[in-house]
Amino acid sequence: MGEKQEKQQVSVEIVVPQIGEAVSELTLLEWLKKEGEPVAKGDVLFTVDADKSVVEVEAFEEGELETILVEEGAAVLPGQAVARLRRSGEEGREAAAPSGRRIPISPRARRLLRAKGVAPEELTGVRGSGPDGLITEKDAAAFLEAEAGRSKKTRPAAQRAAGERRIKQAGVTSLGRARKVIAAKMKASKREVPHFYLTAEVDMSAAQSLRQDCTSGRGWSRPPGYTALIVAACASALADMPEINVSYGEDALIRHETVGVGVAVDSQEGLVVPVLRDADRLSLREISERLQEFRSTGFRLKDSHFGEKSMVVSNLGTHGVDAFFPIIDMPDSLILGVGRIRDRVVALDGKPAVRPTVVLSLSVDHRVLDGAPAGRFLEAVAARLEDPGGLLGEEHD
């Protein structure tokens, strides 16, 4: 009696999070904590090059950084342990990626690995993109591609296959890592996904008036951008049409429980697609502020800026593009291309009139959706933009 129970020192593994929905090789760029330093929940531990952007990974435990397992500059995979954190607690818990655990893997993925002479156990550090972390055939292919890339980098030049050449000439630069990843993903999407396309021309007169009202009548310091309005319209339509909020899985369609909208934006790092989680629960002002936050950070994003998403909005209107047909970002089933807003002649009450309009182009995965439901979704987005008062939503503290 009276004695204090001795607390057990528990070490947990710090793993690379699943950033977005790609299972591609990442690069650990920088450790922001040193071994032996205290760590508070929410502290940034390290940064990774996540294909298209620098992502900050935060701590979800308090304690002390015990051991760094992976040095800066090393290639890592989602789910891989990169450090150990010592925390105090009366009861321990299993490490985030214990050795010897059962690896959930689909039959197709297993067959692909077997054909390449790779044992499933070699994917111990990989968390799959399927339900409950199931490693899919796509994940296995990405792992094999990453391993092949690593092997190729370590080959001496003399051992390269006969006939393999690198063309060098003035004005031509070699492909960077981000460009290679983008190229591989887009090639896979066009090869695997049967795209079809829908377009709609939308009158943005009311949207322009709403933007003016936000500053003149509602006290906003700046009006919401058109991208924010379109994201809000998409999120609202997805929330009201759960049958659209679906993506393709190997054996079944996957219905998303939440609405996440990715926004394709250009940065010095290349193309990045941060995700607005629970976008249907955000007010227009909150969506606008989140998008501004992405820009203000210079797209040095945190892992919290990524996550499961329902679709992507890609706006090239600021570059003078009238319309385009974007490629789907797998495993999403939808991506919306947004052109520029410009005055166009339209028919109004049987007479020609000039109105500011925008062309929306929806790329759809035909394995998931047919033309009629996809058309209803685009129609719902257009209706919300032409009568945008309901997009203001309720602001939260």
C-alpha positions as CSV (number, residue, x, y, z in Angstrom):
1,M,0.0,0.0,0.0
2,G,1.2,3.5,-0.7
3,E,3.8,2.3,-3.2
4,K,3.5,3.9,-6.6
5,Q,3.1,1.4,-9.4
6,E,6.2,1.5,-11.6
7,K,5.3,2.7,-15.1
8,Q,6.5,0.5,-17.9
9,Q,8.6,2.1,-20.6
10,V,6.9,1.2,-23.9
11,S,8.4,1.7,-27.3
12,V,6.2,2.1,-30.4
13,E,7.2,2.2,-34.0
14,I,6.8,5.3,-36.0
15,V,5.7,4.4,-39.5
16,V,5.4,6.3,-42.8
17,P,1.7,7.1,-43.2
18,Q,-0.5,6.3,-46.2
19,I,-0.3,9.6,-48.0
20,G,-3.1,9.9,-50.5
21,E,-4.1,6.7,-52.1
22,A,-0.9,5.9,-54.0
23,V,1.4,3.2,-52.8
24,S,4.5,4.5,-54.5
25,E,8.0,4.9,-53.2
26,L,8.7,8.0,-51.1
27,T,11.9,9.7,-50.0
28,L,12.5,10.6,-46.4
29,L,13.9,14.2,-46.7
30,E,14.6,15.5,-43.2
31,W,14.3,14.6,-39.6
32,L,13.1,17.5,-37.5
33,K,13.7,15.7,-34.2
34,K,16.9,14.1,-33.0
35,E,17.3,10.9,-31.0
36,G,16.7,11.6,-27.3
37,E,14.6,14.7,-27.9
38,P,11.1,14.9,-26.3
39,V,8.1,14.6,-28.6
40,A,4.7,16.2,-28.1
41,K,1.6,15.1,-29.9
42,G,1.3,17.1,-33.1
43,D,5.1,17.8,-33.4
44,V,6.4,17.4,-36.9
45,L,8.8,14.5,-36.8
46,F,10.1,14.3,-40.4
47,T,9.3,15.3,-44.0
48,V,8.9,13.1,-47.0
49,D,8.9,13.7,-50.7
50,A,5.4,12.3,-51.6
51,D,5.7,12.1,-55.4
52,K,4.5,15.7,-56.0
53,S,5.1,17.6,-52.8
54,V,6.9,17.9,-49.4
55,V,4.7,16.4,-46.7
56,E,5.2,16.9,-42.9
57,V,4.5,13.9,-40.8
58,E,3.3,14.6,-37.3
59,A,3.5,12.6,-34.1
60,F,0.4,10.9,-32.7
61,E,2.1,9.9,-29.4
62,E,4.0,11.8,-26.7
63,G,7.3,10.6,-25.5
64,E,11.0,10.6,-26.5
65,L,12.5,9.8,-29.9
66,E,14.4,6.7,-29.0
67,T,15.9,5.4,-32.3
68,I,16.0,6.6,-35.9
69,L,15.9,3.6,-38.2
70,V,16.0,5.3,-41.6
71,E,18.4,8.1,-42.5
72,E,17.6,11.2,-44.5
73,G,17.6,10.7,-48.2
74,A,16.5,7.1,-48.0
75,A,13.6,5.6,-50.0
76,V,10.7,4.4,-47.9
77,L,7.3,2.9,-48.4
78,P,3.9,3.6,-46.7
79,G,3.6,1.5,-43.6
80,Q,7.4,1.2,-43.2
81,A,8.8,1.7,-39.7
82,V,11.3,4.6,-39.7
83,A,11.9,5.2,-36.0
84,R,11.0,4.1,-32.4
85,L,9.3,6.3,-29.9
86,R,9.6,5.6,-26.2
87,R,6.5,6.5,-24.2
88,S,5.5,5.9,-20.6
89,G,2.4,3.9,-19.8
90,E,1.1,1.2,-17.5
91,E,0.2,-1.0,-20.4
92,G,2.0,-1.6,-23.6
93,R,0.5,-2.0,-27.0
94,E,1.7,-3.7,-30.2
95,A,4.0,-1.9,-32.5
96,A,2.5,-0.3,-35.5
97,A,4.1,-2.8,-37.8
98,P,5.2,-5.9,-35.8
99,S,7.3,-8.5,-37.6
100,G,5.6,-11.8,-38.4
101,R,2.1,-10.3,-38.7
102,R,-0.3,-11.7,-41.3
103,I,-0.2,-9.7,-44.5
104,P,-3.6,-9.1,-46.0
105,I,-3.1,-9.6,-49.7
106,S,-5.6,-10.3,-52.6
107,P,-5.2,-13.5,-54.7
108,R,-4.4,-11.4,-57.8
109,A,-1.6,-9.6,-56.0
110,R,-0.3,-12.9,-54.7
111,R,-0.2,-14.3,-58.2
112,L,1.6,-11.3,-59.6
113,L,4.3,-11.5,-56.8
114,R,4.7,-15.2,-57.4
115,A,5.2,-14.6,-61.1
116,K,8.0,-12.2,-60.3
117,G,9.6,-14.4,-57.7
118,V,8.7,-12.2,-54.8
119,A,7.5,-13.6,-51.5
120,P,4.4,-11.8,-49.9
121,E,6.5,-11.5,-46.7
122,E,8.7,-8.9,-48.4
123,L,5.7,-6.5,-48.3
124,T,5.5,-6.5,-44.5
125,G,5.9,-2.7,-44.4
126,V,3.3,-2.0,-47.0
127,R,-0.3,-1.0,-46.1
128,G,-2.6,-1.7,-49.1
129,S,-5.1,0.6,-50.6
130,G,-7.9,-2.0,-50.3
131,P,-10.4,-2.4,-47.4
132,D,-8.7,-2.8,-44.0
133,G,-5.2,-2.4,-45.6
134,L,-5.6,-5.2,-48.2
135,I,-2.7,-5.2,-50.6
136,T,-4.3,-5.1,-54.1
137,E,-2.8,-6.1,-57.5
138,K,-2.1,-2.4,-58.1
139,D,-0.2,-2.1,-54.8
140,A,1.9,-5.1,-55.6
141,A,2.7,-3.7,-59.1
142,A,3.7,-0.4,-57.5
143,F,6.0,-2.2,-55.0
144,L,7.6,-4.2,-57.8
145,E,8.1,-1.1,-59.9
146,A,9.7,0.7,-56.9
147,E,12.0,-2.2,-56.2
148,A,13.0,-2.3,-59.9
149,G,13.8,1.4,-59.8
150,R,15.9,0.9,-56.7
151,S,17.9,-1.9,-58.4
152,K,18.3,0.1,-61.5
153,K,19.8,3.0,-59.6
154,T,22.4,0.7,-58.0
155,R,23.6,-0.9,-61.3
156,P,27.0,0.2,-62.6
157,A,26.8,1.9,-66.0
158,A,28.8,-0.9,-67.5
159,Q,26.1,-3.5,-66.5
160,R,23.3,-1.7,-68.2
161,A,21.5,-3.7,-70.9
162,A,23.0,-3.5,-74.4
163,G,21.2,-0.9,-76.4
164,E,20.0,1.1,-73.4
165,R,20.9,4.7,-74.2
166,R,20.3,8.1,-72.7
167,I,19.6,10.8,-75.2
168,K,21.2,14.2,-74.3
169,Q,20.9,17.3,-76.3
170,A,20.6,21.0,-75.8
171,G,17.4,22.2,-74.2
172,V,16.3,18.6,-73.2
173,T,16.3,17.7,-69.5
174,S,15.9,14.2,-68.0
175,L,12.7,13.2,-66.3
176,G,12.7,14.1,-62.6
177,R,11.3,11.7,-60.0
178,A,8.0,13.6,-59.7
179,R,7.5,13.6,-63.4
180,K,8.2,9.9,-63.6
181,V,5.6,9.2,-60.9
182,I,3.0,11.3,-62.6
183,A,3.7,9.7,-66.0
184,A,3.3,6.2,-64.5
185,K,0.1,7.0,-62.7
186,M,-1.5,8.7,-65.8
187,K,-0.4,5.8,-68.1
188,A,-1.9,3.3,-65.7
189,S,-5.2,5.3,-65.4
190,K,-5.6,5.6,-69.2
191,R,-4.8,1.9,-69.6
192,E,-7.0,0.5,-66.9
193,V,-9.9,2.9,-66.6
194,P,-12.5,3.1,-69.3
195,H,-13.1,6.9,-69.3
196,F,-16.1,8.6,-70.7
197,Y,-16.8,12.4,-70.7
198,L,-19.7,14.7,-70.0
199,T,-19.7,18.5,-70.4
200,A,-22.0,21.3,-69.3
201,E,-21.9,25.1,-69.8
202,V,-22.9,26.8,-66.6
203,D,-24.1,30.4,-66.1
204,M,-22.0,32.0,-63.4
205,S,-23.9,35.3,-63.0
206,A,-25.3,34.4,-59.6
207,A,-21.9,33.0,-58.5
208,Q,-20.3,36.3,-59.4
209,S,-23.0,38.2,-57.4
210,L,-22.4,35.9,-54.4
211,R,-18.7,36.6,-54.4
212,Q,-19.3,40.4,-54.4
213,D,-21.9,40.0,-51.6
214,C,-19.3,38.1,-49.5
215,T,-17.1,41.1,-49.3
216,S,-19.6,44.0,-49.5
217,G,-22.4,42.5,-47.4
218,R,-20.9,39.8,-45.3
219,G,-17.6,41.4,-44.2
220,W,-15.2,38.8,-45.8
221,S,-11.7,40.2,-46.3
222,R,-11.6,38.6,-49.8
223,P,-14.2,36.9,-51.9
224,P,-14.3,33.1,-52.3
225,G,-12.5,31.9,-55.3
226,Y,-14.3,30.1,-58.1
227,T,-12.5,26.9,-57.2
228,A,-13.9,27.1,-53.7
229,L,-17.5,27.5,-55.1
230,I,-17.0,24.6,-57.4
231,V,-15.6,22.4,-54.6
232,A,-18.6,23.3,-52.4
233,A,-21.0,22.5,-55.2
234,C,-19.4,19.1,-55.8
235,A,-19.3,18.2,-52.1
236,S,-22.9,19.2,-51.7
237,A,-24.0,17.1,-54.6
238,L,-22.0,14.1,-53.5
239,A,-23.5,14.3,-50.0
240,D,-27.0,14.3,-51.5
241,M,-26.2,11.5,-54.0
242,P,-24.3,8.7,-52.1
243,E,-24.7,6.4,-55.0
244,I,-22.2,8.6,-56.8
245,N,-19.7,8.5,-54.0
246,V,-18.2,5.2,-55.1
247,S,-14.8,3.9,-56.4
248,Y,-13.7,0.7,-58.1
249,G,-12.3,-2.2,-56.0
250,E,-10.9,-5.5,-57.3
251,D,-13.9,-7.5,-56.3
252,A,-16.6,-4.9,-55.4
253,L,-17.5,-1.2,-55.6
254,I,-16.3,0.7,-52.6
255,R,-18.8,3.2,-51.1
256,H,-17.2,6.1,-49.3
257,E,-18.6,7.0,-45.9
258,T,-17.3,10.6,-46.1
259,V,-17.0,13.2,-48.8
260,G,-13.4,14.2,-49.6
261,V,-12.6,16.5,-52.5
262,G,-9.1,16.8,-53.9
263,V,-7.9,20.0,-55.6
264,A,-5.3,19.7,-58.3
265,V,-2.9,22.6,-58.0
266,D,0.4,23.5,-59.5
267,S,3.4,24.3,-57.3
268,Q,7.2,24.5,-57.6
269,E,7.3,20.9,-56.5
270,G,5.0,19.9,-59.4
271,L,1.4,18.9,-59.3
272,V,-0.1,18.4,-55.8
273,V,-3.6,17.2,-54.9
274,P,-4.4,18.2,-51.3
275,V,-7.7,16.9,-50.0
276,L,-10.5,18.8,-48.2
277,R,-11.8,16.1,-45.8
278,D,-15.5,16.1,-44.9
279,A,-15.9,18.9,-47.5
280,D,-19.7,18.6,-47.4
281,R,-19.6,19.7,-43.7
282,L,-17.5,22.8,-44.4
283,S,-19.0,26.2,-45.1
284,L,-18.0,28.1,-48.2
285,R,-15.8,30.3,-46.1
286,E,-14.0,27.4,-44.5
287,I,-13.4,25.8,-47.9
288,S,-12.0,29.1,-49.2
289,E,-9.7,29.5,-46.1
290,R,-8.5,25.9,-46.5
291,L,-7.5,26.5,-50.1
292,Q,-5.8,29.7,-49.1
293,E,-3.9,27.8,-46.4
294,F,-2.6,25.4,-49.0
295,R,-1.3,28.3,-51.0
296,S,0.2,30.1,-48.0
297,T,2.3,27.1,-47.0
298,G,3.9,27.0,-50.4
299,F,2.3,23.6,-50.7
300,R,4.6,22.2,-48.0
301,L,1.8,19.9,-46.9
302,K,1.2,17.8,-43.9
303,D,0.0,14.2,-44.0
304,S,-3.3,15.6,-42.6
305,H,-3.7,17.3,-46.0
306,F,-4.1,13.9,-47.6
307,G,-6.6,11.1,-47.2
308,E,-9.5,9.3,-48.8
309,K,-11.2,11.3,-51.5
310,S,-14.2,11.0,-53.6
311,M,-13.1,13.0,-56.6
312,V,-10.7,15.7,-57.8
313,V,-11.4,19.3,-59.1
314,S,-8.9,20.6,-61.6
315,N,-9.2,24.2,-62.6
316,L,-7.2,25.4,-65.6
317,G,-9.4,28.5,-66.2
318,T,-6.7,30.8,-64.8
319,H,-4.4,29.7,-67.7
320,G,-6.9,30.7,-70.4
321,V,-8.1,27.2,-71.0
322,D,-11.7,27.1,-72.2
323,A,-12.3,23.3,-71.7
324,F,-10.3,20.1,-71.2
325,F,-10.8,16.5,-70.3
326,P,-8.7,15.5,-67.3
327,I,-7.4,12.0,-66.6
328,I,-8.9,10.2,-63.5
329,D,-6.7,9.9,-60.4
330,M,-7.2,6.2,-59.5
331,P,-8.9,4.9,-57.5
332,D,-11.3,7.9,-57.8
333,S,-14.2,7.5,-60.2
334,L,-14.6,11.2,-61.1
335,I,-12.5,14.2,-61.9
336,L,-14.0,17.6,-62.9
337,G,-12.1,19.8,-65.4
338,V,-12.9,23.5,-65.0
339,G,-12.3,26.0,-67.8
340,R,-12.2,29.8,-67.7
341,I,-15.2,32.0,-67.0
342,R,-15.8,34.3,-69.9
343,D,-18.7,36.3,-71.5
344,R,-20.5,34.1,-74.0
345,V,-23.6,34.6,-76.1
346,V,-26.4,32.3,-74.8
347,A,-30.1,32.0,-75.6
348,L,-32.3,33.6,-72.9
349,D,-36.1,33.7,-73.2
350,G,-35.7,33.0,-76.9
351,K,-33.3,35.9,-77.4
352,P,-29.5,36.2,-77.5
353,A,-27.9,37.5,-74.3
354,V,-24.4,37.7,-73.0
355,R,-23.6,35.9,-69.7
356,P,-20.4,34.8,-67.9
357,T,-20.3,31.0,-68.3
358,V,-17.9,28.2,-67.6
359,V,-17.5,24.8,-69.2
360,L,-17.3,21.9,-66.8
361,S,-15.9,18.6,-68.2
362,L,-16.5,15.5,-66.1
363,S,-14.3,12.5,-66.7
364,V,-16.0,9.3,-65.4
365,D,-14.9,5.7,-64.7
366,H,-17.4,3.6,-66.7
367,R,-16.7,0.6,-64.5
368,V,-18.3,2.4,-61.6
369,L,-20.9,4.8,-63.1
370,D,-23.1,4.8,-66.2
371,G,-24.0,7.9,-68.2
372,A,-27.4,8.6,-66.6
373,P,-26.2,8.8,-62.9
374,A,-23.1,10.7,-63.9
375,G,-25.2,13.1,-65.9
376,R,-27.5,13.7,-62.9
377,F,-24.4,14.5,-60.8
378,L,-23.1,17.0,-63.2
379,E,-26.6,18.5,-63.5
380,A,-26.7,18.8,-59.7
381,V,-23.3,20.6,-59.6
382,A,-24.4,23.0,-62.3
383,A,-27.7,23.8,-60.5
384,R,-25.9,24.6,-57.3
385,L,-23.5,27.0,-59.1
386,E,-26.4,28.8,-60.9
387,D,-28.3,29.2,-57.6
388,P,-25.3,29.3,-55.1
389,G,-27.0,30.6,-52.0
390,G,-27.1,27.2,-50.4
391,L,-23.3,26.8,-50.7
392,L,-22.6,29.4,-48.0
393,G,-23.3,26.7,-45.4
394,E,-22.9,27.1,-41.6
395,E,-19.6,28.4,-40.3
396,H,-18.0,26.5,-37.4
397,D,-15.8,27.8,-34.7
